[in-house]
Amino acid sequence: MADMLTCLKAGIAQARRGLMQINERRGRSPRIMVQGMRVEAMYDRYKLGDELQALKSEVSHLLNATGDDVFDAAKTSADAIASQIRSALNELGETLSEQEDHVDKLIAERPIATLASAFALGVVIGLMLRRH
Protein backbone atom coordinates (compact mmCIF):
# COMPACT_ATOMS: atom_id res chain seq x y z
CA MET A 1 0.00 0.00 0.00
CA ALA A 2 2.81 2.38 0.90
CA ASP A 3 4.59 1.53 -2.35
CA MET A 4 1.44 2.29 -4.32
CA LEU A 5 1.02 5.66 -2.62
CA THR A 6 4.68 6.49 -3.25
CA CYS A 7 4.23 5.63 -6.93
CA LEU A 8 1.08 7.75 -7.10
CA LYS A 9 2.84 10.71 -5.48
CA ALA A 10 5.74 10.38 -7.90
CA GLY A 11 3.33 10.19 -10.83
CA ILE A 12 1.44 13.26 -9.67
CA ALA A 13 4.68 15.19 -9.20
CA GLN A 14 5.84 14.21 -12.68
CA ALA A 15 2.50 15.21 -14.17
CA ARG A 16 2.68 18.55 -12.38
CA ARG A 17 6.11 19.24 -13.80
CA GLY A 18 4.93 18.35 -17.28
CA LEU A 19 1.84 20.53 -17.03
CA MET A 20 3.87 23.41 -15.64
CA GLN A 21 6.17 23.20 -18.66
CA ILE A 22 3.21 23.12 -21.03
CA ASN A 23 1.52 26.05 -19.28
CA GLU A 24 4.74 28.06 -19.29
CA ARG A 25 5.04 27.52 -23.04
CA ARG A 26 1.47 28.69 -23.49
CA GLY A 27 2.03 31.70 -21.25
CA ARG A 28 -0.33 30.67 -18.45
CA SER A 29 0.32 31.17 -14.78
CA PRO A 30 1.74 28.14 -12.93
CA ARG A 31 -0.58 28.90 -9.99
CA ILE A 32 -3.67 28.16 -12.11
CA MET A 33 -2.19 24.88 -13.17
CA VAL A 34 -1.38 23.81 -9.57
CA GLN A 35 -4.94 24.56 -8.46
CA GLY A 36 -6.22 22.44 -11.32
CA MET A 37 -3.91 19.63 -10.29
CA ARG A 38 -5.31 19.73 -6.76
CA VAL A 39 -8.82 19.24 -8.11
CA GLU A 40 -7.64 16.37 -10.31
CA ALA A 41 -5.71 14.82 -7.41
CA MET A 42 -8.85 14.89 -5.22
CA TYR A 43 -10.77 13.15 -7.98
CA ASP A 44 -8.05 10.52 -8.24
CA ARG A 45 -8.21 9.97 -4.47
CA TYR A 46 -11.91 9.21 -4.66
CA LYS A 47 -11.39 6.88 -7.60
CA LEU A 48 -8.53 5.18 -5.79
CA GLY A 49 -10.71 4.84 -2.69
CA ASP A 50 -13.43 3.12 -4.72
CA GLU A 51 -10.91 0.73 -6.23
CA LEU A 52 -9.46 -0.05 -2.80
CA GLN A 53 -12.96 -0.70 -1.44
CA ALA A 54 -13.68 -3.11 -4.30
CA LEU A 55 -10.37 -4.87 -3.68
CA LYS A 56 -11.17 -5.10 0.03
CA SER A 57 -14.53 -6.73 -0.67
CA GLU A 58 -12.95 -9.25 -3.07
CA VAL A 59 -10.25 -10.18 -0.55
CA SER A 60 -12.79 -10.56 2.25
CA HIS A 61 -14.90 -12.77 -0.01
CA LEU A 62 -11.89 -14.95 -0.78
CA LEU A 63 -10.91 -15.16 2.88
CA ASN A 64 -14.45 -16.07 3.91
CA ALA A 65 -14.61 -18.90 1.39
CA THR A 66 -14.35 -22.22 3.16
CA GLY A 67 -11.47 -24.56 2.59
CA ASP A 68 -13.88 -27.14 1.19
CA ASP A 69 -14.93 -24.77 -1.60
CA VAL A 70 -11.31 -24.15 -2.54
CA PHE A 71 -10.55 -27.88 -2.34
CA ASP A 72 -13.55 -28.77 -4.52
CA ALA A 73 -12.57 -26.19 -7.13
CA ALA A 74 -8.99 -27.45 -7.17
CA LYS A 75 -10.14 -31.08 -7.39
CA THR A 76 -12.46 -30.30 -10.29
CA SER A 77 -9.68 -28.50 -12.13
CA ALA A 78 -7.21 -31.34 -11.45
CA ASP A 79 -9.71 -33.94 -12.68
CA ALA A 80 -10.27 -32.01 -15.90
CA ILE A 81 -6.53 -31.76 -16.52
CA ALA A 82 -6.06 -35.45 -15.70
CA SER A 83 -8.73 -36.47 -18.21
CA GLN A 84 -7.07 -34.34 -20.90
CA ILE A 85 -3.71 -35.97 -20.16
CA ARG A 86 -5.25 -39.45 -20.30
CA SER A 87 -6.84 -38.77 -23.69
CA ALA A 88 -3.56 -37.35 -25.05
CA LEU A 89 -1.63 -40.40 -23.80
CA ASN A 90 -4.19 -42.75 -25.38
CA GLU A 91 -3.84 -40.98 -28.72
CA LEU A 92 -0.05 -41.10 -28.44
CA GLY A 93 -0.17 -44.82 -27.66
CA GLU A 94 -2.34 -45.50 -30.70
CA THR A 95 -0.06 -43.47 -32.96
CA LEU A 96 3.06 -45.22 -31.64
CA SER A 97 1.55 -48.67 -32.12
CA GLU A 98 0.68 -47.78 -35.73
CA GLN A 99 4.19 -46.48 -36.35
CA GLU A 100 5.71 -49.52 -34.66
CA ASP A 101 3.87 -51.80 -37.08
CA HIS A 102 5.09 -49.67 -39.98
CA VAL A 103 8.72 -49.80 -38.77
CA ASP A 104 8.51 -53.57 -38.24
CA LYS A 105 7.28 -53.95 -41.80
CA LEU A 106 10.14 -51.80 -43.18
CA ILE A 107 12.76 -53.74 -41.22
CA ALA A 108 11.33 -57.07 -42.37
CA GLU A 109 11.35 -55.96 -46.02
CA ARG A 110 14.96 -54.61 -45.98
CA PRO A 111 17.04 -56.25 -43.23
CA ILE A 112 20.47 -55.53 -44.80
CA ALA A 113 19.73 -51.84 -45.39
CA THR A 114 18.43 -51.55 -41.83
CA LEU A 115 21.54 -53.16 -40.38
CA ALA A 116 23.82 -50.89 -42.46
CA SER A 117 21.85 -47.80 -41.37
CA ALA A 118 22.12 -48.79 -37.70
CA PHE A 119 25.88 -49.35 -38.07
CA ALA A 120 26.38 -45.97 -39.77
CA LEU A 121 24.34 -44.22 -37.11
CA GLY A 122 26.41 -45.87 -34.38
CA VAL A 123 29.66 -44.74 -36.03
CA VAL A 124 28.41 -41.15 -36.34
CA ILE A 125 27.28 -41.03 -32.70
CA GLY A 126 30.62 -42.55 -31.59
CA LEU A 127 32.57 -39.89 -33.49
CA MET A 128 30.45 -37.11 -32.05
CA LEU A 129 30.92 -38.36 -28.51
CA ARG A 130 34.67 -38.74 -28.97
CA ARG A 131 35.04 -35.06 -29.95
CA HIS A 132 33.22 -33.82 -26.86
C-alpha positions as CSV (number, residue, x, y, z in Angstrom):
1,M,0.0,0.0,0.0
2,A,2.8,2.4,0.9
3,D,4.6,1.5,-2.4
4,M,1.4,2.3,-4.3
5,L,1.0,5.7,-2.6
6,T,4.7,6.5,-3.3
7,C,4.2,5.6,-6.9
8,L,1.1,7.8,-7.1
9,K,2.8,10.7,-5.5
10,A,5.7,10.4,-7.9
11,G,3.3,10.2,-10.8
12,I,1.4,13.3,-9.7
13,A,4.7,15.2,-9.2
14,Q,5.8,14.2,-12.7
15,A,2.5,15.2,-14.2
16,R,2.7,18.6,-12.4
17,R,6.1,19.2,-13.8
18,G,4.9,18.3,-17.3
19,L,1.8,20.5,-17.0
20,M,3.9,23.4,-15.6
21,Q,6.2,23.2,-18.7
22,I,3.2,23.1,-21.0
23,N,1.5,26.0,-19.3
24,E,4.7,28.1,-19.3
25,R,5.0,27.5,-23.0
26,R,1.5,28.7,-23.5
27,G,2.0,31.7,-21.3
28,R,-0.3,30.7,-18.5
29,S,0.3,31.2,-14.8
30,P,1.7,28.1,-12.9
31,R,-0.6,28.9,-10.0
32,I,-3.7,28.2,-12.1
33,M,-2.2,24.9,-13.2
34,V,-1.4,23.8,-9.6
35,Q,-4.9,24.6,-8.5
36,G,-6.2,22.4,-11.3
37,M,-3.9,19.6,-10.3
38,R,-5.3,19.7,-6.8
39,V,-8.8,19.2,-8.1
40,E,-7.6,16.4,-10.3
41,A,-5.7,14.8,-7.4
42,M,-8.8,14.9,-5.2
43,Y,-10.8,13.1,-8.0
44,D,-8.1,10.5,-8.2
45,R,-8.2,10.0,-4.5
46,Y,-11.9,9.2,-4.7
47,K,-11.4,6.9,-7.6
48,L,-8.5,5.2,-5.8
49,G,-10.7,4.8,-2.7
50,D,-13.4,3.1,-4.7
51,E,-10.9,0.7,-6.2
52,L,-9.5,0.0,-2.8
53,Q,-13.0,-0.7,-1.4
54,A,-13.7,-3.1,-4.3
55,L,-10.4,-4.9,-3.7
56,K,-11.2,-5.1,0.0
57,S,-14.5,-6.7,-0.7
58,E,-13.0,-9.2,-3.1
59,V,-10.3,-10.2,-0.6
60,S,-12.8,-10.6,2.3
61,H,-14.9,-12.8,0.0
62,L,-11.9,-15.0,-0.8
63,L,-10.9,-15.2,2.9
64,N,-14.4,-16.1,3.9
65,A,-14.6,-18.9,1.4
66,T,-14.4,-22.2,3.2
67,G,-11.5,-24.6,2.6
68,D,-13.9,-27.1,1.2
69,D,-14.9,-24.8,-1.6
70,V,-11.3,-24.2,-2.5
71,F,-10.5,-27.9,-2.3
72,D,-13.5,-28.8,-4.5
73,A,-12.6,-26.2,-7.1
74,A,-9.0,-27.4,-7.2
75,K,-10.1,-31.1,-7.4
76,T,-12.5,-30.3,-10.3
77,S,-9.7,-28.5,-12.1
78,A,-7.2,-31.3,-11.4
79,D,-9.7,-33.9,-12.7
80,A,-10.3,-32.0,-15.9
81,I,-6.5,-31.8,-16.5
82,A,-6.1,-35.5,-15.7
83,S,-8.7,-36.5,-18.2
84,Q,-7.1,-34.3,-20.9
85,I,-3.7,-36.0,-20.2
86,R,-5.3,-39.5,-20.3
87,S,-6.8,-38.8,-23.7
88,A,-3.6,-37.3,-25.0
89,L,-1.6,-40.4,-23.8
90,N,-4.2,-42.8,-25.4
91,E,-3.8,-41.0,-28.7
92,L,0.0,-41.1,-28.4
93,G,-0.2,-44.8,-27.7
94,E,-2.3,-45.5,-30.7
95,T,-0.1,-43.5,-33.0
96,L,3.1,-45.2,-31.6
97,S,1.5,-48.7,-32.1
98,E,0.7,-47.8,-35.7
99,Q,4.2,-46.5,-36.3
100,E,5.7,-49.5,-34.7
101,D,3.9,-51.8,-37.1
102,H,5.1,-49.7,-40.0
103,V,8.7,-49.8,-38.8
104,D,8.5,-53.6,-38.2
105,K,7.3,-54.0,-41.8
106,L,10.1,-51.8,-43.2
107,I,12.8,-53.7,-41.2
108,A,11.3,-57.1,-42.4
109,E,11.3,-56.0,-46.0
110,R,15.0,-54.6,-46.0
111,P,17.0,-56.3,-43.2
112,I,20.5,-55.5,-44.8
113,A,19.7,-51.8,-45.4
114,T,18.4,-51.5,-41.8
115,L,21.5,-53.2,-40.4
116,A,23.8,-50.9,-42.5
117,S,21.9,-47.8,-41.4
118,A,22.1,-48.8,-37.7
119,F,25.9,-49.4,-38.1
120,A,26.4,-46.0,-39.8
121,L,24.3,-44.2,-37.1
122,G,26.4,-45.9,-34.4
123,V,29.7,-44.7,-36.0
124,V,28.4,-41.1,-36.3
125,I,27.3,-41.0,-32.7
126,G,30.6,-42.5,-31.6
127,L,32.6,-39.9,-33.5
128,M,30.4,-37.1,-32.1
129,L,30.9,-38.4,-28.5
130,R,34.7,-38.7,-29.0
131,R,35.0,-35.1,-29.9
132,H,33.2,-33.8,-26.9
